[in-house]
């Protein structure tokens, strides 16, 4: 897992990271292969993004220059990620226990992407400082910012798409722009969305929400029946979203099994260390979570946990059932440095 630290304006951050990748031998010519539909989709998404998040286009330009690859083709590649054919099996949950508010996520993806994973510290000139994890360069799949807002995504299969923000840019945008759950929901409602996903939000005040969203609809889900937690796997849970969920089978990538195991584990959570509770769930000690069969060539590539009240971050860089969780102090260091 790469651990870049980027700061300054967006072009410079992109150029620094792109140049680093190029110096390590990374080349995109054999990787980026787009058909006419994908090029058109990427171009239209790029035009839309200019009106909502122009600074991220500067970062894409910087990275494209750093890796010596044409900007338009590189941007089209990034905006197509998660749109045509990829599958994710992630699990995300957040919970309140005593004075602690904890956000936790497994990122499950095809094993071949393990070599491209990263955890990046961003300190943009015009945005909030944050730690973000991802496996697709500029976009992110989970993270937490300096104000104690955590954001994560879980993929949902959908047959209908339209140009706009994929989940990678949604997560990145919210980490950089929102201070809390309510601000994140307001921003999310304003965005043109291309992919189908759950966006999981929690902040240090204890607010939490799952935003079930796709190109056609957005629904906000809150804790019910006095529950002090929320869970998202690879399915829409709100009845009004069920017709937009096109997973090929009900327990696709064990989505229902994982949801049930997290739910039961949080219901029965004892008075013990909250970070340990999260680690035990993500590592599969409370039921199936990351124990995919080898023949699937699918695995948990990392696990991310943050206690929002003090921004203590733990991360397992690999399958959490086999990899030790380690503390990441970069965000608190960046906040103290100012």
N, C-alpha and C positions, 0 to 999 in steps of 0.2 A: 504494500500500500504506500503510495506517494504521500508526502506530508508537506506540501508547499506552503509558504507564507507569502501572501501577496498584499501589497498596499499601494495607495496612490490613485491616480485616475484609471478608468477602466481600460483604456488602450494599453497603458503601461503594464497593468496587471496581466492582461492577455498576452502581450508580447514577451514578458518575462517568462511566463509558464510555457508558451509555445517554443521559445528559444531553448529552454531547459529540455523539453521533450526532444527537440531536434538534435541537440547535442548528445542525447542518450541514444540516438539512432532511430527515433520514432519517425515513420514516414506514412503519409495518408494515401498515397497513390494506390497501393494494393488494397486498401480498406474501403475507401469511398467509391461505391459503384451504384449510381442512381439511375432509374429508368425515367422516361419522360414524365410520367405521372408524379413521381417523387420530386423531380426538379420543379415542376409547376407548383406542387403543394408547398415546397420549401420556399420558393420565391414569393408566393402569396402570403405565407406566414411571416416572412421577413418584412414585407411591406406593412403588415398589420402591427408587428412589434415596434416599428419605428414610432408609432403614435403613443405607445404605452410605456416602453422601456428602451428609449434610444441609447442609453449608456451601455446596455448589454451588447448592442451592435458594435460599439467601439471596442469592447473586449473581444468579440469575435474577430473583428478586423485585426486587432493586435496579435491574437493567437495565430490567425491565418498567416500573417506576415512572419511571425516567429518560426512557424513550421514550414514556411515557403510553399504555401498552398493557396490557390485562388479563393478569395473571400466569398464570392457568391456560392460556389460549390460547397465550401466548408459550412457556410450558414445553412444551406439547404439540407445538408447531411444532419446537422444538429437539430433542426426543426422537424425532421422526419423520425428521429429516435422515439421509439415507443408507439409509433403510429401504425406501421405496417408489419404485423406478424410477430413482434417480440412477445415474450411471456415473462411475467414476474410472479413470484409466490410469497410476497412479503407479509410479515405480521407486525402490527404496531398497536401499542396500547399506552394509556396514561392513567394514573390513579393518584388519589389523595389518601394518605395514611398518617394520622396524627398531624404534625406540622409540615410533613413532607409532601411535595408534588413531584411525581416521577413520570418521565416520558421514556419509552423504550421501543426499539425497533430492530427486527431482523431484516436484512436485505437478502432476499433469495433470488438467484439468477443462474443462468447457465455457467458452469465452472470455467469456461474459456475466458470469461470476462474478469476473472480474479486478478489477472496481471494488470488491469487498467484501473483498479480501484484507488481512491484517493480520499484523504481527509485534509481539507484545506482551511487555513485561517485567512479570512479576508478582512482587510481594513480599508474599505473604499473611501475616497475623499468625500463623496456625497452619498452616503448610505451607512447603515448600521454595521458594526463589526460582528462577525459571526464565524462559527465553525460549521462547515458543511461537508457531508460525505457524498460521494457519487462514483459512478463508473463510466461517465460519459463527458469528461472534460468540464466545460463551463457550467452546465446544468447540475443540479443537486437533487438528491432523493431524501435526505433528512439533514437536520442540523438544529442549532440553537443560536440565538443572537444575544448581544450584550444586555438587552432589556429583559431577558428571561422568557422569550417566546421560542418554543420548540415547534418545528414543522416536519411532517413526514408524509410519505405517500404510500399507498398500496394500489397496485394495478388492477383494473377491472376490464374484462374483455368487452369490446363494443364493435358493432358492424358499421356504425355511422360516425364519421369524422368530418371536420371542416377545418380550414386553415386557422391558425391561431397559436396559443401557448400550449405546448405539451407539458406533462407533469414535471419534467426536469426544469423548465423555465418558471413554472408556477412556484415550485418550492424555493428556488433561488430568489425570485422576485419578493416573496413574502418574507424571507429571512432578512433581506436587505431593506425592506420598506416598512414593515409593520412592527409596532411595539408590543401588541398584545393580541389576544384572540379576536376581540371585536373589530379591531382595525384590520386584521388579516381577512376576516369574513367580508368586510365591506370592500376591500381591495379585490378579493377573489370574485365577488359579484360583478365587478366592473370589467373583468377580463374576458376576451374571446377565447374559449377553450377548445382545444382540438381533440385531446385524448379523454378516455374515461378512467376515473380513479377516485379513491377516497383520499382526501387531504385531512390529516389529523393534526389538531392544534391544541396546545396547552401553554399556559403562561404561569409565571411565578405567583400570581394572585390566587391560583387554583381554578381559574376558568378553563374549560376544555370543550372541544367540539370536534365532530367528524363531519366534514363537508363532502357529501356524495355528489359528484359532478361529472358532467360530460358536455359534449357540444350542444345538447338539447336542453339540459335542465340542471338546476342546482337545488339540493335539499340539505339543510343543516340538522344534524342529529346531536342531541344533548343527552347526558345521563338520565336514566329513567328509574322509577321505583326506588328512589333514595339510594341508588347505586352511586359509588364515589369513583367510578372508572368508566372508560370508554375503550372499545376495541375495534379494530378494522383489519380484515384480511382481504381476500380477493373476490369480494362480492358486495353488491349493494344490499343494505338491510332495510331501508325504508321501502314500504310497499309501493309507493308511487314511482320508485326507480327500478322496480323489478323488470319491467318490459324493456329496459335499456341495458340490462345485464345479459350478455350473450356468451357466457362461459359454456364450453361444450358439454360439461357434465356437472352435476350439483356439487361434488366434492373435488372440483378441479384443483390440482396441486394441493390437495388436502385442506382447502380453504375452510370448509365447515368444521373439520376435525380440529384445526388449529384455533379457530374462533372458540369452539366449545371448551378446549383445554385451558385457554387463557381465562375465559369467563369463570370456570369452576375454580381455577387457582386463585383468582382475585377475590372471589366470594369467600374463600376459606383462608385468606391471608391472615397469618397470625401477627401478634405484636412482636415483630423482629425487624431487623435492618431492612429498610425499603429497597436499597440498592441490591441486596442479596436476593430479595423476592424477585426483582426484575431479572437478575442473572439466572436464577433457577428456572424461571419460566422460559426465557429465550434459549437456554442451553438444553431444553428438553427433559429436565428433571421432573417436570410436573405433567408429562404426557408428550405425545408427538409434537415437535415443533420444527426441528432442523435435521431430522434423521432420514433424509431422502435416500432412496436406493441408488447405488453407484451407477447402475445402468442408465439412469435418467440423465446423468451428467449435469445435474442440477444441485445447487448447494446454497447454504447460507454463506455469503461472501464476507459479511461483517455484521456485527451487532453494535448498537449505539444506545447508551443509557445516559440520561442527564437528570440530576436532582435539581429542579428549577429554583428552589428557594436559596441555594448557595452556588449554583452553576457547577457542581461537581460532575465531571464527565468521565464515563468509563466506556471503553471500546474494545471489542474482541476483533482482531483483524484476521478473520477466517471463521470457520464454523465454530460457534460458541460452545458446542459440546466437546470440542477438541482443543480450543484455543483459549488461553487465559485472558481475562479482562484486565486491561491496564488503564491507569488514570491518565487523562490528557489535561494538562494545566494551561494550555496556550491561550484559551479565551480569557481566563482570569488574569493571566500575564498581560494580555493586550489591553484589558480594561484598566488595570492599574497603571500601565504605561501611559494611557490616554492618547 
